[in-house]
Amino acid sequence: MKPTERSHPKMLCIFSEDTHIKPH
């Protein structure tokens, strides 16, 4: 767990969407 995720929980949501759009 990174502190960034806790500091920016919304970023996690955006990151999740990016993963959905970009199947890496």
C-alpha positions as a Markdown table, in Angstrom:
| # | Residue | x | y | z |
|---|---|---|---|---|
| 1 | Met | 0.0 | 0.0 | 0.0 |
| 2 | Lys | 1.4 | 3.4 | -1.0 |
| 3 | Pro | 0.7 | 6.6 | 0.9 |
| 4 | Thr | -0.4 | 8.2 | -2.4 |
| 5 | Glu | -3.4 | 5.9 | -2.5 |
| 6 | Arg | -4.4 | 7.0 | 0.9 |
| 7 | Ser | -3.7 | 10.6 | 0.1 |
| 8 | His | -5.5 | 10.4 | -3.2 |
| 9 | Pro | -8.2 | 7.7 | -3.0 |
| 10 | Lys | -9.8 | 9.3 | -6.1 |
| 11 | Met | -6.6 | 8.7 | -8.1 |
| 12 | Leu | -7.1 | 5.0 | -7.5 |
| 13 | Cys | -10.5 | 5.2 | -9.2 |
| 14 | Ile | -9.0 | 7.0 | -12.1 |
| 15 | Phe | -6.2 | 4.5 | -12.3 |
| 16 | Ser | -8.7 | 1.7 | -12.3 |
| 17 | Glu | -10.5 | 3.2 | -15.2 |
| 18 | Asp | -7.2 | 3.6 | -17.1 |
| 19 | Thr | -6.5 | -0.1 | -16.5 |
| 20 | His | -10.0 | -0.9 | -17.9 |
| 21 | Ile | -9.3 | 1.3 | -21.0 |
| 22 | Lys | -5.7 | 0.1 | -21.4 |
| 23 | Pro | -5.5 | -3.7 | -20.8 |
| 24 | His | -1.8 | -3.7 | -19.7 |
